[in-house]
């Protein structure tokens, strides 16, 4: 008696792409989130730490 084993390549490729997505998605979100937080922090620190120009008495 002959046994036929069939493999469905589309199912295997779908599982492979799902694994890649599940691994890449959190990493991508972490990178984008870190970039946004870093940029926001940089801009806020520049805003608050910027030296204010004090007018001289001659200009006032």
C-alpha positions in Angstrom: 0.0 0.0 0.0 1.3 3.4 -1.0 1.3 6.3 1.5 1.0 9.8 0.1 2.2 12.7 2.2 1.2 16.1 1.0 2.6 19.3 2.3 0.8 22.5 1.8 3.4 25.1 1.0 1.0 28.1 1.3 0.2 27.1 5.0 3.9 26.9 5.7 4.7 30.2 4.1 1.8 31.8 6.0 3.1 30.5 9.3 6.6 31.8 8.5 5.4 35.3 7.6 3.3 35.3 10.8 6.3 34.5 12.9 8.3 37.2 11.2 5.5 39.7 11.8 5.1 38.8 15.4 8.9 39.2 16.0 9.3 42.4 13.9 6.1 44.2 15.0 7.1 44.8 18.7 10.7 45.7 17.7 9.5 48.2 15.1 7.0 49.7 17.6 9.8 50.0 20.2 12.1 51.7 17.8 9.5 54.2 16.6 8.3 54.8 20.1 11.8 55.4 21.4 12.5 57.8 18.5 9.4 59.8 19.3 10.1 59.9 23.0 13.7 60.9 22.4 12.7 63.6 19.9 10.1 65.0 22.2 12.5 65.1 25.2 15.2 66.8 23.1 12.8 69.5 21.9 11.4 70.1 25.4 14.8 70.3 27.0 15.9 72.8 24.4 12.8 74.9 25.1 13.3 75.0 28.8 17.1 75.2 28.9 17.4 77.9 26.3 19.0 81.0 27.7 16.7 84.0 27.7 18.1 87.2 26.3 18.0 89.9 29.0 17.7 93.4 27.5 20.4 95.8 28.5 19.3 99.0 30.2 20.2 101.0 27.1 17.7 99.0 25.1 14.9 99.3 27.6 
